[in-house]
Amino acid sequence: MKTAKAKLEEIFLDGSARITCPPELTPAPGQYLLVHADGSDASLAVSVFSSQPASQGGFRSAPPLPSVWRPGHSLTIRGPIGHGFSLPLAVRKVVLVAFDDTPARLQGLLSLALKQNAEVVVICDTQTEDLPEVVEVQPLKALVDTLRWADYAAVDVNRENLDRLKEMLAGQEQVTSKVEAQVLVRTPMPCGAQAECGVCALSLHHDWKMICKDGPVFGLGEL
């Protein structure tokens, strides 16, 4: 894990941004950086996920970012942090599930899946933009049926909605047991896996995990 300087080059209409940084600090899908805007009034660093690599170097972040950040801001970044997604080379039917937000944090997997000639379905109830025509988009109510088709699933969900996800999958063990599934659990992670501050604590099977360091990507069976 390294600390370095980066620069916020451009902010897009969806709230994402193009950030230039040393190549080794570009987070893989599901990993994050702890980022502080130099000179900003905000006292705490924020977790920033990658949406996709930027053609000019660095990466395009997933929204949202702090509203006080502006193009040209110098950033101090630390990372990459945490366990990211791991897309098996053998999978050919991939489903990306944006449970309660945009698919931005999953889009890095989209390009990887297409490179290995996998079919991809994106599930979300939000507006989607800039997706390739070969990608099918389905609403959240199609989740279980789409999992029956898939051999790999990546899910992005806020910690407060994790129980709702479990409720949707309750009684579907025959479906979930045959698909390799990983879940990105989103929550504030202010210490970036350094202080065990407990803000991101998650109770799993009578044990406590820290999302910032034990995740933020977990196997579905762990949850």
C-alpha angles and dihedrals in degrees: 000000000000140000120219145148122269136173133229101226104174141001119214129212093256091059096257122122142207109240125187117209140145109297093241091060096056104114120234117233108296095015121103144204126226103229134188123184107228111239092013120139090228108104098198128066117235133223113251123193127198121244097185140329115277118236090226093053130276117048147279110252126224114248145285113056127172110288092230093063114104136187109275095034114142111230134203109213134186126191156341089247134188139005114311133195120293113207110199115229092227098058118109103172113058128179122192113198121199094188100184108356142032120306091245097116089050099049094091087065090050093064092044092051093049091050089060091047096251123155111241133205120186116205118199143125095219129086113277126207137181095020117147115255091243091065115093118216122209133176122253092257087069092060100108095043091049092050088056087061099042132084094194131031132185118192130193114199138159113243091240090059097047093100090053090053090051090050091054090052096042112126092014097104092129088058100041095043093062097048125070103232133182127186129208107209112203123207137130110291104183098164095049094221094307108098107028087227091168097230090121097041116147126190111224121176094332092314131100121234129184109228091206094064108011089047152322081182116047133175111258090238090059091061 
